[in-house]
Amino acid sequence: MNNNARTLRAAVLLTTYIQSANVSIPNSALRFIQASVSMADDQAGWIFTSYLAASAITMPVAQWLAARFGLKAVYQISLAVFVIGLLLATVATTPLEFIGARIVQGAASGILAPLSMGITMETLPSARRPKFGAIWTAITLVGITSGPALGALASEYYGWRSMFYLSLPLAAFIFVLVAFVLEEKKAATPPALDFFGIATFTLGMIGLQMLLDRGERLEWFDSPEICLEAMAGGLGLYLFVVHVLTANVHFLNKRLFRDRNFVLSTIIFFVLGFVLLPTMALTSPMLDELLGYPPVTTGFMTIPRGVGLVGAFLLMARVPAHIDHRPMVIVCIAVVIYANWLMVGYSPLMDWWPVAFAGAIQGIGLGALMPAISKVAFSTLDPRFRPEGTGLFNLARVYGSAIGVAVVQTFFFSNTQAMHQSMASHLTPYAAAGRAVTTSTPLQAIAGLNEMITGQAAFIAVVDQFKILMLAMVVLIPLAVFLRKPAAANSFVESAK
């Protein structure tokens, strides 16, 4: 049984790596994907938000599906659906087809992630579970940070579609292992599920996500579609809040929101997600499209950030939970702010070193912040509510990343247009740029000037988005100050024993 348990843990941890790596694996090959499927620049962010939003939608129902239809069956079906999503991405020829494939991948990923965590914990002795939770999170981070490098290597030598083939043999191997090792488990009594709460929450988040993803392209509220999405999002969130406040039974326990540490820490974790993936979504296109680095170099430029992220996470996870982590939370936020301040200083004339250094510093800050804020979040929370709290806590990070990517993409294209217009309005035949193209034909001169101005405007817009991410972290400092001392944690631990 021990051998089977170890084999099963290895299989589900490999699943965790695969589904997290596929979040970011297209990041360094966006230029190739866009060219192949005729995807506009303002649609590139959908590659990430579609995956993340679909994951967040299915995540709350994963445990219910396993209890209702059987853990083994749901896990294998989810793996199969994930593989179907990978295959659909390889045959996509239009933006809609590719985004649809990413939605399929994300929906399966949202079920696989919590079930993998649950299987891992069930196969471990109680004493080892807290420590192994840190390993599981570290593997998730390794997947997210290594995805761009894997995607870049595959794209450079075998075409961008090959990046999705990388996961196929691993998924097949996991499927076979699960078939032989995992025992089927199904609840004797079908568990209750708050369908109304989940439906309204999903409606609200889909409406908000579509509003952010499509608003810039459709001129915001001049479009009937955007008005409809805004109304759907507002209605869904309103009904969900009312449901939580008035219903006796729902999928989020109201007592979670009475714990100040948990509420503030969840907000901080949301903003952490808001910064984590959007930084990658901005940096790789900046290096690839604006600074002219090849995809392989762009992919490998994510490694310093990943090393800092995972290394700091593992070191901070070893700090005892009874220590007051509030000062460390503030220090980590300050480190991330400093890293984003370095990113604001990026220049078109720089080499790769400032990007690697700032990425490593940000990775260290975010990596240390994750376990520190997690310990603060659950230090005063009644152990009876920790399973629900853990689900909501992780969901906050996923939604933070999805909304963060949508926000920075929206402001990026808006700022690019504004800067382009401002810079072009000051261009005269006597400017240095104008004299540089006088030897060309008029048509070539205009095209050259437009390309030059667009590149400069886009770079300024990228830097402006790093400012937004920096300000998002600055806002967290007052929240961290209001965190309570974890004095109550000991009493909760004793009562749990």
CORUR-V299272 format. One record per residue. N is the residue number from 1. RES is the residue in one letter. OMEGA is omega as a letter, one per 40 degrees, with the letter a starting at -180 (* if undefined). D_CENTER is the distance of its C-alpha to the mean C-alpha in whole Angstrom. Layout:
n & res & omega & d_center
N & RES & OMEGA & D_CENTER
N & RES & OMEGA & D_CENTER
This chain:
n & res & omega & d_center
1 & M & i & 36
2 & N & i & 34
3 & N & i & 34
4 & N & i & 32
5 & A & i & 30
6 & R & i & 29
7 & T & a & 28
8 & L & i & 26
9 & R & i & 24
10 & A & a & 24
11 & A & a & 23
12 & V & i & 20
13 & L & i & 19
14 & L & i & 19
15 & T & i & 17
16 & T & i & 14
17 & Y & a & 14
18 & I & a & 14
19 & Q & i & 12
20 & S & i & 9
21 & A & a & 11
22 & N & i & 11
23 & V & a & 7
24 & S & a & 8
25 & I & i & 12
26 & P & a & 13
27 & N & a & 12
28 & S & a & 16
29 & A & a & 17
30 & L & a & 17
31 & R & a & 20
32 & F & a & 22
33 & I & a & 20
34 & Q & a & 21
35 & A & a & 24
36 & S & a & 25
37 & V & i & 23
38 & S & a & 25
39 & M & i & 21
40 & A & a & 22
41 & D & a & 20
42 & D & i & 18
43 & Q & a & 17
44 & A & a & 15
45 & G & i & 12
46 & W & i & 12
47 & I & i & 11
48 & F & a & 8
49 & T & i & 8
50 & S & i & 11
51 & Y & a & 9
52 & L & a & 6
53 & A & i & 9
54 & A & i & 12
55 & S & a & 10
56 & A & a & 10
57 & I & a & 14
58 & T & a & 15
59 & M & a & 14
60 & P & a & 17
61 & V & a & 19
62 & A & a & 19
63 & Q & i & 21
64 & W & i & 24
65 & L & i & 24
66 & A & i & 24
67 & A & a & 27
68 & R & a & 29
69 & F & i & 29
70 & G & a & 28
71 & L & a & 26
72 & K & a & 27
73 & A & a & 27
74 & V & a & 24
75 & Y & a & 22
76 & Q & i & 24
77 & I & i & 24
78 & S & i & 20
79 & L & a & 20
80 & A & i & 23
81 & V & i & 20
82 & F & i & 18
83 & V & i & 20
84 & I & i & 22
85 & G & i & 18
86 & L & a & 18
87 & L & i & 22
88 & L & i & 22
89 & A & a & 19
90 & T & a & 22
91 & V & a & 25
92 & A & i & 23
93 & T & i & 25
94 & T & i & 24
95 & P & a & 21
96 & L & i & 21
97 & E & a & 21
98 & F & i & 18
99 & I & i & 16
100 & G & i & 18
101 & A & i & 17
102 & R & i & 14
103 & I & i & 14
104 & V & i & 16
105 & Q & a & 14
106 & G & i & 11
107 & A & i & 14
108 & A & i & 15
109 & S & i & 12
110 & G & i & 12
111 & I & a & 16
112 & L & a & 16
113 & A & a & 13
114 & P & i & 15
115 & L & i & 19
116 & S & i & 18
117 & M & a & 18
118 & G & i & 21
119 & I & i & 23
120 & T & a & 22
121 & M & a & 23
122 & E & a & 26
123 & T & a & 28
124 & L & i & 28
125 & P & a & 31
126 & S & a & 30
127 & A & a & 30
128 & R & a & 28
129 & R & a & 25
130 & P & a & 24
131 & K & a & 23
132 & F & i & 22
133 & G & i & 19
134 & A & i & 18
135 & I & i & 19
136 & W & i & 16
137 & T & i & 13
138 & A & i & 15
139 & I & i & 14
140 & T & a & 11
141 & L & i & 10
142 & V & i & 13
143 & G & a & 11
144 & I & a & 8
145 & T & i & 11
146 & S & a & 14
147 & G & a & 12
148 & P & i & 13
149 & A & i & 17
150 & L & i & 17
151 & G & a & 17
152 & A & i & 19
153 & L & a & 22
154 & A & a & 22
155 & S & a & 22
156 & E & a & 24
157 & Y & a & 27
158 & Y & a & 26
159 & G & a & 25
160 & W & a & 21
161 & R & a & 22
162 & S & a & 22
163 & M & i & 19
164 & F & i & 18
165 & Y & a & 22
166 & L & a & 21
167 & S & a & 19
168 & L & a & 22
169 & P & i & 25
170 & L & i & 22
171 & A & i & 21
172 & A & i & 25
173 & F & i & 26
174 & I & a & 24
175 & F & a & 25
176 & V & i & 29
177 & L & a & 28
178 & V & a & 27
179 & A & a & 30
180 & F & a & 32
181 & V & a & 31
182 & L & i & 29
183 & E & i & 32
184 & E & i & 31
185 & K & i & 31
186 & K & a & 31
187 & A & i & 32
188 & A & i & 36
189 & T & a & 35
190 & P & a & 32
191 & P & i & 30
192 & A & i & 30
193 & L & i & 26
194 & D & a & 26
195 & F & a & 26
196 & F & a & 26
197 & G & i & 24
198 & I & a & 21
199 & A & a & 22
200 & T & i & 22
201 & F & i & 19
202 & T & i & 18
203 & L & a & 20
204 & G & a & 19
205 & M & i & 15
206 & I & i & 16
207 & G & i & 18
208 & L & a & 16
209 & Q & i & 14
210 & M & i & 17
211 & L & a & 18
212 & L & a & 16
213 & D & a & 15
214 & R & a & 19
215 & G & a & 21
216 & E & a & 21
217 & R & a & 23
218 & L & i & 25
219 & E & i & 26
220 & W & a & 25
221 & F & i & 27
222 & D & a & 30
223 & S & i & 28
224 & P & i & 29
225 & E & a & 26
226 & I & i & 24
227 & C & i & 27
228 & L & i & 26
229 & E & i & 22
230 & A & i & 23
231 & M & i & 26
232 & A & i & 24
233 & G & i & 21
234 & G & i & 23
235 & L & a & 25
236 & G & a & 23
237 & L & i & 21
238 & Y & i & 25
239 & L & i & 26
240 & F & a & 23
241 & V & i & 24
242 & V & i & 28
243 & H & a & 28
244 & V & a & 26
245 & L & a & 29
246 & T & a & 32
247 & A & i & 31
248 & N & a & 32
249 & V & i & 30
250 & H & a & 26
251 & F & i & 23
252 & L & a & 22
253 & N & a & 25
254 & K & a & 26
255 & R & i & 27
256 & L & a & 24
257 & F & i & 24
258 & R & i & 27
259 & D & a & 26
260 & R & a & 25
261 & N & a & 23
262 & F & a & 21
263 & V & a & 20
264 & L & i & 20
265 & S & i & 18
266 & T & i & 15
267 & I & i & 15
268 & I & i & 15
269 & F & i & 12
270 & F & a & 10
271 & V & i & 11
272 & L & i & 10
273 & G & i & 6
274 & F & a & 8
275 & V & a & 9
276 & L & a & 7
277 & L & i & 5
278 & P & i & 8
279 & T & i & 10
280 & M & a & 10
281 & A & i & 10
282 & L & a & 13
283 & T & a & 15
284 & S & i & 15
285 & P & i & 17
286 & M & a & 19
287 & L & a & 20
288 & D & a & 21
289 & E & a & 22
290 & L & a & 23
291 & L & i & 25
292 & G & i & 26
293 & Y & i & 24
294 & P & a & 24
295 & P & a & 21
296 & V & i & 22
297 & T & i & 22
298 & T & i & 19
299 & G & a & 17
300 & F & i & 19
301 & M & i & 18
302 & T & a & 15
303 & I & i & 17
304 & P & i & 18
305 & R & i & 15
306 & G & i & 14
307 & V & i & 18
308 & G & a & 17
309 & L & a & 14
310 & V & a & 15
311 & G & i & 19
312 & A & i & 19
313 & F & a & 17
314 & L & i & 20
315 & L & a & 22
316 & M & i & 21
317 & A & a & 21
318 & R & i & 24
319 & V & a & 26
320 & P & a & 28
321 & A & a & 26
322 & H & i & 29
323 & I & i & 29
324 & D & a & 28
325 & H & a & 25
326 & R & i & 25
327 & P & i & 26
328 & M & i & 23
329 & V & a & 21
330 & I & i & 22
331 & V & a & 23
332 & C & i & 19
333 & I & i & 18
334 & A & i & 21
335 & V & i & 20
336 & V & i & 17
337 & I & i & 19
338 & Y & i & 21
339 & A & i & 19
340 & N & i & 18
341 & W & i & 21
342 & L & i & 22
343 & M & i & 20
344 & V & i & 22
345 & G & i & 25
346 & Y & a & 23
347 & S & i & 26
348 & P & a & 27
349 & L & a & 30
350 & M & i & 28
351 & D & a & 27
352 & W & a & 24
353 & W & i & 25
354 & P & i & 24
355 & V & i & 20
356 & A & a & 20
357 & F & i & 22
358 & A & i & 19
359 & G & i & 16
360 & A & i & 18
361 & I & i & 19
362 & Q & i & 15
363 & G & i & 14
364 & I & a & 17
365 & G & a & 17
366 & L & a & 13
367 & G & i & 14
368 & A & a & 17
369 & L & a & 16
370 & M & i & 14
371 & P & a & 17
372 & A & a & 19
373 & I & i & 18
374 & S & i & 17
375 & K & i & 21
376 & V & a & 22
377 & A & a & 20
378 & F & a & 22
379 & S & a & 25
380 & T & a & 27
381 & L & i & 26
382 & D & a & 28
383 & P & i & 27
384 & R & a & 28
385 & F & a & 25
386 & R & i & 23
387 & P & i & 21
388 & E & a & 21
389 & G & i & 19
390 & T & i & 17
391 & G & i & 15
392 & L & a & 15
393 & F & i & 14
394 & N & i & 11
395 & L & i & 10
396 & A & i & 10
397 & R & a & 7
398 & V & i & 5
399 & Y & i & 7
400 & G & i & 7
401 & S & a & 4
402 & A & a & 6
403 & I & i & 9
404 & G & i & 8
405 & V & a & 8
406 & A & a & 11
407 & V & a & 13
408 & V & i & 13
409 & Q & i & 14
410 & T & a & 17
411 & F & i & 18
412 & F & a & 18
413 & F & i & 20
414 & S & i & 22
415 & N & i & 23
416 & T & i & 24
417 & Q & a & 26
418 & A & a & 28
419 & M & i & 28
420 & H & a & 30
421 & Q & a & 32
422 & S & a & 33
423 & M & a & 34
424 & A & a & 36
425 & S & a & 38
426 & H & a & 39
427 & L & i & 40
428 & T & i & 44
429 & P & a & 46
430 & Y & i & 47
431 & A & a & 43
432 & A & i & 43
433 & A & i & 40
434 & G & a & 43
435 & R & a & 45
436 & A & a & 43
437 & V & a & 43
438 & T & i & 47
439 & T & a & 48
440 & S & i & 45
441 & T & a & 46
442 & P & a & 45
443 & L & i & 43
444 & Q & i & 41
445 & A & a & 41
446 & I & i & 40
447 & A & i & 37
448 & G & i & 37
449 & L & a & 36
450 & N & i & 34
451 & E & i & 32
452 & M & a & 32
453 & I & i & 31
454 & T & i & 28
455 & G & i & 27
456 & Q & i & 28
457 & A & i & 27
458 & A & i & 23
459 & F & i & 23
460 & I & i & 24
461 & A & i & 21
462 & V & i & 19
463 & V & i & 20
464 & D & i & 20
465 & Q & i & 17
466 & F & i & 16
467 & K & i & 19
468 & I & i & 17
469 & L & i & 14
470 & M & i & 17
471 & L & i & 19
472 & A & i & 16
473 & M & i & 16
474 & V & a & 20
475 & V & a & 20
476 & L & a & 19
477 & I & i & 22
478 & P & i & 24
479 & L & a & 22
480 & A & i & 22
481 & V & a & 26
482 & F & i & 26
483 & L & a & 25
484 & R & i & 28
485 & K & a & 30
486 & P & a & 29
487 & A & a & 32
488 & A & a & 32
489 & A & a & 30
490 & N & a & 33
491 & S & i & 35
492 & F & i & 32
493 & V & i & 32
494 & E & a & 36
495 & S & i & 36
496 & A & i & 33
497 & K & * & 36
